[in-house]
Amino acid sequence: MTPLAAVAAGACAAWLYLVLFHGAFWRADQRLGEPPPPASWPGVAAVVPARDEAAVIAASIGALLDQDYDGELTVVLADDASSDGTADRARARADRHPRGDRLVVAPAPPRPAGWVGKMWAVETGVARAEEVAPGARYLWLTDADVVHPPQQLRRLVAKAEAEGLDLTSTMVLLWCRQGWERLLIPAFVYFFQQLYPFRWVNDRRAATAGAAGGSMLVRASALAAAGGIERLRGEIIDDCALGKLLKRRGAIWLGLSEGSRSIRPYGGLDAIWRMVARTAYTQLRYSPGRLAVAVVGLALLYLVPPIAVLAWPWHQDAPAALLGLVAWGLQSLSFLPTLRLYRRTPLLAPALPVAGLLYLAMTVDSARRHHRGEGAYWKGRPGAGDPRAASGGRAGGAS
């Protein structure tokens, strides 16, 4: 066996493992469905952290006010010093809504040192929710750019009540309409499922834990028993950190949404690049060794198979080309369910190696940014690991 064939065999073996034994992540089959309703509907407080979200806040707040929910529902907008009239847009939307009295606006005080911007906004919202809705059994943490269908809260609560869940999370549909979004956004969701196989997350016996920050229904008592949002004050990947925190004590569930969706366009490759580069090196725990393993692993998975196939006229190594073709075929087939979820053409499936290599480059760039001292930002605020975070003030840079 030639060296190229040996490497292609390694790629083929890796894809066989991923497809057959890695939690069936690629099936994209963990969905909320229609759980049976509880005997009574508990109180819920929805918490929306927001900073300069005037363009989307009316739609997201309107969707929360529109929830067809028979229990008590309070919507708390935690406004983190927005400069674009975010709170005013939200109030105006509530004033025109028959259930507008559900909305409470909570301005965030100056951020203490050690807190990531988004987590401080969430802490502000949760604290206000405890004041205005002390009887709420659940906290619904959702993003300012997410629009939920009217039945979404009923389904989340029914699922949580039926299965005794401390965290019920759905990964909302991300904006995916043009250009690079059509390939890279479904690939982002595919890679997230690969990193946190949803079946393993949902298995109470498995150690794997994760969540999706766009929509997380949290049992308030479980969060309080785990130490509250303060336990997550410095977390950049806060949703998965919350999932890990709560799974230590109880049951969590993570699935894919078919109705809740983000209404924030990415606007091209650069915006997607910044989104991934903001947290990729954090995922690797800022470890050069883990980065090296990730680079080698991603190259094996996504670079070797197409090279072995497309370069066959030059290397004339038939076994290598055949093994590469099998590996490429396996990854393409495994990408189809996620493409179907996003209603993208199956013709994009063979392009998964392009997405994989771009995400590899984004991960390397994330490490580069970290070592240059460029902290992770939330809406212009540096993260807890950035020296500029100590002041709690506004800083320039990527959002």
C-alpha positions as CSV (number, residue, x, y, z in Angstrom):
1,M,0.0,0.0,0.0
2,T,1.4,3.4,-1.0
3,P,1.6,6.2,1.5
4,L,-1.3,8.0,-0.2
5,A,-3.4,4.9,-0.1
6,A,-2.7,4.5,3.6
7,V,-3.7,8.0,4.4
8,A,-6.9,7.6,2.2
9,A,-7.6,4.4,4.1
10,G,-7.3,6.3,7.4
11,A,-9.8,8.9,6.1
12,C,-12.2,6.2,5.0
13,A,-12.0,4.4,8.3
14,A,-12.6,7.7,10.1
15,W,-15.8,8.4,8.1
16,L,-17.0,4.8,8.6
17,Y,-16.7,5.4,12.4
18,L,-18.4,8.8,12.2
19,V,-21.3,7.5,10.1
20,L,-21.8,4.2,12.0
21,F,-20.8,4.8,15.6
22,H,-20.8,8.5,16.4
23,G,-24.2,8.9,17.8
24,A,-26.0,9.0,14.4
25,F,-25.3,12.7,14.5
26,W,-25.8,13.1,10.8
27,R,-29.4,11.9,10.8
28,A,-30.6,15.3,12.1
29,D,-33.6,13.5,13.7
30,Q,-33.8,14.9,17.2
31,R,-37.0,17.1,16.8
32,L,-39.4,18.5,19.4
33,G,-42.5,16.9,17.9
34,E,-45.8,17.3,19.7
35,P,-45.4,16.3,23.4
36,P,-48.5,15.6,25.5
37,P,-49.8,18.7,27.3
38,P,-49.3,18.9,31.1
39,A,-52.3,19.0,33.5
40,S,-51.6,22.7,34.1
41,W,-49.3,25.2,32.4
42,P,-46.6,26.6,34.7
43,G,-45.4,30.2,34.7
44,V,-42.6,31.1,32.3
45,A,-40.3,34.2,32.1
46,A,-38.7,34.7,28.7
47,V,-35.4,36.6,29.0
48,V,-33.9,38.3,25.9
49,P,-30.4,39.8,26.2
50,A,-30.0,42.7,23.7
51,R,-27.5,45.3,22.7
52,D,-28.1,47.5,19.6
53,E,-30.8,45.2,18.1
54,A,-33.2,47.9,16.8
55,A,-33.3,46.2,13.4
56,V,-34.7,42.9,14.7
57,I,-36.1,43.5,18.2
58,A,-39.7,44.4,17.1
59,A,-40.1,41.1,15.3
60,S,-38.6,39.0,18.0
61,I,-40.5,40.7,20.9
62,G,-43.7,40.5,18.8
63,A,-43.2,36.8,18.3
64,L,-42.8,36.3,22.1
65,L,-45.9,38.3,22.9
66,D,-47.8,36.2,20.2
67,Q,-47.1,33.0,22.1
68,D,-50.3,30.9,22.4
69,Y,-49.6,29.9,26.0
70,D,-52.2,29.3,28.7
71,G,-49.9,29.8,31.6
72,E,-48.4,33.0,33.0
73,L,-45.8,34.5,30.6
74,T,-43.6,37.4,31.2
75,V,-41.1,38.8,28.6
76,V,-38.0,40.5,30.0
77,L,-35.8,42.5,27.6
78,A,-32.4,43.0,29.2
79,D,-31.1,46.1,27.3
80,D,-27.3,46.3,27.6
81,A,-26.7,50.0,27.0
82,S,-28.0,50.0,23.5
83,S,-27.3,53.2,21.5
84,D,-29.8,52.6,18.7
85,G,-33.1,52.8,20.5
86,T,-33.6,49.0,21.0
87,A,-35.7,49.4,24.1
88,D,-37.9,52.1,22.5
89,R,-38.5,49.8,19.5
90,A,-39.5,47.0,21.8
91,R,-41.8,49.2,23.9
92,A,-43.4,50.5,20.7
93,R,-44.1,47.0,19.5
94,A,-45.6,46.1,22.9
95,D,-47.8,49.2,22.9
96,R,-49.4,48.0,19.6
97,H,-49.9,44.4,20.9
98,P,-53.0,43.2,22.9
99,R,-50.7,41.3,25.2
100,G,-48.1,44.1,25.5
101,D,-48.3,44.1,29.3
102,R,-46.2,41.0,29.2
103,L,-43.1,43.0,28.4
104,V,-40.7,44.3,31.0
105,V,-37.6,46.3,30.0
106,A,-34.6,45.9,32.3
107,P,-31.7,48.2,31.6
108,A,-28.4,46.5,32.4
109,P,-26.2,48.3,35.0
110,P,-22.5,48.8,34.4
111,R,-20.8,45.4,33.8
112,P,-18.6,44.1,36.6
113,A,-15.1,42.9,35.8
114,G,-14.9,39.2,34.9
115,W,-18.3,39.0,33.1
116,V,-18.7,38.3,29.4
117,G,-21.1,40.9,27.9
118,K,-23.9,38.6,26.9
119,M,-23.8,36.8,30.3
120,W,-24.1,40.1,32.2
121,A,-27.2,40.9,30.1
122,V,-28.7,37.5,30.8
123,E,-27.9,37.9,34.5
124,T,-29.7,41.3,34.5
125,G,-32.7,39.7,32.7
126,V,-32.9,36.7,35.0
127,A,-32.6,38.9,38.2
128,R,-35.5,41.1,36.9
129,A,-37.6,38.1,36.0
130,E,-37.2,36.8,39.6
131,E,-38.6,40.1,40.8
132,V,-41.6,40.5,38.4
133,A,-42.4,36.8,38.0
134,P,-41.3,35.0,41.2
135,G,-43.6,32.1,40.5
136,A,-42.2,31.2,37.1
137,R,-41.1,27.6,37.0
138,Y,-39.1,28.1,33.8
139,L,-36.8,30.7,32.2
140,W,-36.9,30.8,28.4
141,L,-33.5,32.2,27.3
142,T,-33.7,33.3,23.7
143,D,-31.8,35.6,21.4
144,A,-32.9,39.1,20.2
145,D,-32.7,38.0,16.5
146,V,-34.9,34.9,16.9
147,V,-38.6,34.6,15.9
148,H,-40.6,31.8,17.3
149,P,-43.9,30.4,16.0
150,P,-46.9,30.9,18.3
151,Q,-46.9,27.2,19.6
152,Q,-43.2,27.0,20.4
153,L,-43.4,27.7,24.1
154,R,-46.3,25.2,24.6
155,R,-44.2,22.5,22.9
156,L,-41.1,23.3,24.9
157,V,-42.9,23.3,28.2
158,A,-44.9,20.2,27.4
159,K,-41.6,18.4,26.5
160,A,-39.9,19.6,29.7
161,E,-42.8,18.6,31.9
162,A,-43.4,15.2,30.3
163,E,-39.7,14.2,30.6
164,G,-38.7,16.0,33.7
165,L,-36.0,18.1,31.9
166,D,-33.9,20.8,33.5
167,L,-32.9,22.2,30.1
168,T,-34.9,21.9,26.8
169,S,-33.0,23.5,23.9
170,T,-33.6,23.8,20.2
171,M,-31.1,24.9,17.6
172,V,-33.1,27.5,15.6
173,L,-32.9,27.7,11.9
174,L,-30.2,30.1,10.9
175,W,-30.4,32.6,8.1
176,C,-29.4,30.7,4.9
177,R,-30.6,32.4,1.7
178,Q,-27.7,33.6,-0.4
179,G,-24.1,33.2,-1.4
180,W,-21.8,31.4,1.0
181,E,-24.7,31.0,3.5
182,R,-26.2,28.3,1.4
183,L,-23.2,26.0,2.0
184,L,-21.6,27.2,5.2
185,I,-24.7,27.6,7.4
186,P,-26.0,24.0,6.9
187,A,-22.4,22.9,7.3
188,F,-22.1,24.8,10.6
189,V,-25.2,23.0,11.9
190,Y,-23.8,19.7,10.6
191,F,-20.4,20.3,12.4
192,F,-22.2,21.3,15.6
193,Q,-24.1,18.0,15.5
194,Q,-20.9,16.2,14.9
195,L,-19.2,17.9,17.8
196,Y,-22.2,17.3,20.2
197,P,-24.1,14.3,18.9
198,F,-27.7,15.2,19.9
199,R,-28.6,11.6,20.8
200,W,-25.6,11.5,23.2
201,V,-26.6,14.9,24.7
202,N,-30.1,13.5,25.3
203,D,-28.9,10.2,26.8
204,R,-29.0,10.6,30.5
205,R,-26.2,8.0,30.8
206,A,-23.8,9.7,28.4
207,A,-21.3,12.4,29.5
208,T,-21.8,14.5,26.3
209,A,-23.6,17.8,27.1
210,G,-24.5,20.8,24.9
211,A,-27.2,23.3,24.1
212,A,-28.1,25.9,21.5
213,G,-28.3,29.5,22.8
214,G,-31.1,30.6,20.4
215,S,-33.8,28.9,22.5
216,M,-33.2,27.3,25.9
217,L,-36.0,26.6,28.4
218,V,-34.4,26.2,31.8
219,R,-36.0,25.0,35.0
220,A,-35.5,27.9,37.3
221,S,-34.9,25.8,40.4
222,A,-32.3,23.7,38.7
223,L,-30.4,26.8,37.5
224,A,-30.5,28.3,41.1
225,A,-29.3,25.0,42.6
226,A,-26.4,25.0,40.1
227,G,-25.3,28.4,41.1
228,G,-27.2,30.6,38.7
229,I,-25.9,32.6,35.7
230,E,-23.0,33.7,37.8
231,R,-21.4,30.3,37.2
232,L,-21.3,31.1,33.5
233,R,-20.1,34.7,33.9
234,G,-16.8,34.2,31.9
235,E,-18.1,31.7,29.4
236,I,-17.8,32.5,25.7
237,I,-19.6,29.4,24.5
238,D,-22.2,29.9,27.2
239,D,-25.0,27.7,25.8
240,C,-22.9,24.5,25.9
241,A,-21.4,25.5,29.3
242,L,-25.0,25.8,30.6
243,G,-25.8,22.4,29.2
244,K,-22.8,20.9,30.9
245,L,-23.6,22.6,34.2
246,L,-27.2,21.4,34.3
247,K,-26.5,17.8,33.0
248,R,-24.4,17.2,36.1
249,R,-27.5,17.5,38.2
250,G,-30.4,16.4,35.9
251,A,-31.7,15.7,32.4
252,I,-31.3,17.9,29.4
253,W,-32.5,17.7,25.8
254,L,-31.2,19.2,22.6
255,G,-32.9,19.1,19.2
256,L,-33.3,20.9,15.9
257,S,-36.1,23.4,15.3
258,E,-38.3,23.5,12.3
259,G,-40.1,26.7,13.1
260,S,-38.0,29.0,15.3
261,R,-35.6,30.9,13.1
262,S,-33.0,33.6,13.2
263,I,-33.8,36.7,11.1
264,R,-30.2,38.1,11.1
265,P,-28.6,37.9,7.7
266,Y,-24.8,37.2,7.7
267,G,-24.0,39.3,4.7
268,G,-21.2,37.2,3.2
269,L,-18.3,35.0,4.0
270,D,-16.6,37.6,6.2
271,A,-19.5,37.7,8.7
272,I,-19.6,33.9,8.9
273,W,-15.8,33.8,9.3
274,R,-16.0,36.3,12.3
275,M,-18.8,34.3,13.9
276,V,-16.7,31.1,13.9
277,A,-13.4,32.7,14.6
278,R,-14.9,34.3,17.7
279,T,-15.2,31.0,19.6
280,A,-13.4,28.3,17.7
281,Y,-10.2,28.5,19.7
282,T,-12.2,28.7,22.9
283,Q,-13.7,25.4,21.9
284,L,-10.2,24.0,21.9
285,R,-9.5,25.5,25.4
286,Y,-6.9,27.8,23.9
287,S,-4.5,24.8,23.6
288,P,-1.9,24.7,20.8
289,G,-1.8,20.9,21.1
290,R,-5.6,20.6,20.6
291,L,-5.3,23.0,17.6
292,A,-2.6,20.8,16.0
293,V,-4.8,17.7,16.5
294,A,-7.8,19.6,15.0
295,V,-5.8,20.7,12.0
296,V,-4.5,17.2,11.3
297,G,-7.9,15.6,11.9
298,L,-9.8,18.1,9.7
299,A,-7.3,17.8,6.9
300,L,-7.6,14.0,7.1
301,L,-11.4,14.2,6.9
302,Y,-11.9,16.9,4.4
303,L,-8.6,17.4,2.4
304,V,-7.4,13.9,1.8
305,P,-10.5,12.3,0.1
306,P,-11.0,14.9,-2.6
307,I,-7.2,15.1,-3.3
308,A,-7.0,11.3,-3.6
309,V,-9.9,11.4,-6.1
310,L,-9.3,14.5,-8.1
311,A,-5.5,14.0,-8.4
312,W,-5.8,10.5,-9.7
313,P,-4.7,11.4,-13.3
314,W,-1.4,12.5,-11.8
315,H,-0.7,9.9,-9.0
316,Q,-2.4,6.9,-10.8
317,D,-2.9,5.2,-7.5
318,A,-6.2,3.4,-8.0
319,P,-6.6,2.0,-4.4
320,A,-6.0,5.5,-3.0
321,A,-8.6,7.0,-5.4
322,L,-11.1,4.4,-4.6
323,L,-10.7,4.8,-0.8
324,G,-10.9,8.6,-1.2
325,L,-14.1,8.2,-3.3
326,V,-15.7,6.0,-0.5
327,A,-14.8,8.6,2.2
328,W,-16.0,11.5,0.0
329,G,-19.2,9.6,-0.7
330,L,-19.8,8.8,3.0
331,Q,-19.5,12.4,4.1
332,S,-21.6,13.7,1.2
333,L,-24.4,11.2,2.1
334,S,-24.2,12.2,5.7
335,F,-24.6,15.8,4.9
336,L,-28.0,15.3,3.0
337,P,-30.3,15.3,6.1
338,T,-29.0,18.7,7.2
339,L,-29.3,20.1,3.7
340,R,-32.8,18.8,3.6
341,L,-33.6,20.6,6.9
342,Y,-32.4,23.9,5.3
343,R,-34.1,23.2,2.0
344,R,-30.9,23.4,0.1
345,T,-30.2,21.4,-3.0
346,P,-28.5,18.0,-2.5
347,L,-26.0,19.0,-5.2
348,L,-24.2,20.9,-2.4
349,A,-23.4,17.7,-0.5
350,P,-20.1,16.9,-2.4
351,A,-19.0,20.5,-1.5
352,L,-18.8,19.6,2.2
353,P,-14.9,19.4,1.9
354,V,-14.9,23.0,0.9
355,A,-16.8,24.0,4.0
356,G,-14.7,21.8,6.1
357,L,-11.5,23.4,4.9
358,L,-12.9,26.9,5.3
359,Y,-13.9,26.1,8.9
360,L,-10.4,24.7,9.4
361,A,-9.0,28.0,8.3
362,M,-11.4,29.9,10.6
363,T,-10.2,27.8,13.5
364,V,-6.6,28.6,12.8
365,D,-7.5,32.3,12.4
366,S,-9.3,32.1,15.8
367,A,-6.0,30.9,17.4
368,R,-4.1,33.7,15.6
369,R,-6.5,36.3,16.9
370,H,-6.3,35.0,20.4
371,H,-2.5,35.1,20.5
372,R,-2.6,38.6,19.1
373,G,-4.7,39.6,22.1
374,E,-7.9,40.1,20.3
375,G,-10.6,39.0,22.8
376,A,-14.0,37.6,22.0
377,Y,-16.6,40.2,21.8
378,W,-20.4,40.5,22.3
379,K,-21.8,43.5,20.5
380,G,-18.6,45.5,20.9
381,R,-17.9,44.4,24.5
382,P,-14.6,42.4,25.1
383,G,-14.9,39.1,26.8
384,A,-13.7,38.3,30.3
385,G,-10.4,37.0,29.0
386,D,-9.6,40.3,27.3
387,P,-7.8,42.9,29.5
388,R,-10.2,45.6,28.3
389,A,-13.0,43.7,29.9
390,A,-12.0,44.9,33.4
391,S,-13.4,48.4,32.8
392,G,-16.7,47.1,31.5
393,G,-16.7,49.8,28.9
394,R,-17.5,49.7,25.2
395,A,-14.6,48.7,22.9
396,G,-14.2,48.5,19.2
397,G,-13.8,45.4,17.2
398,A,-15.8,42.4,16.0
399,S,-19.2,41.7,17.5
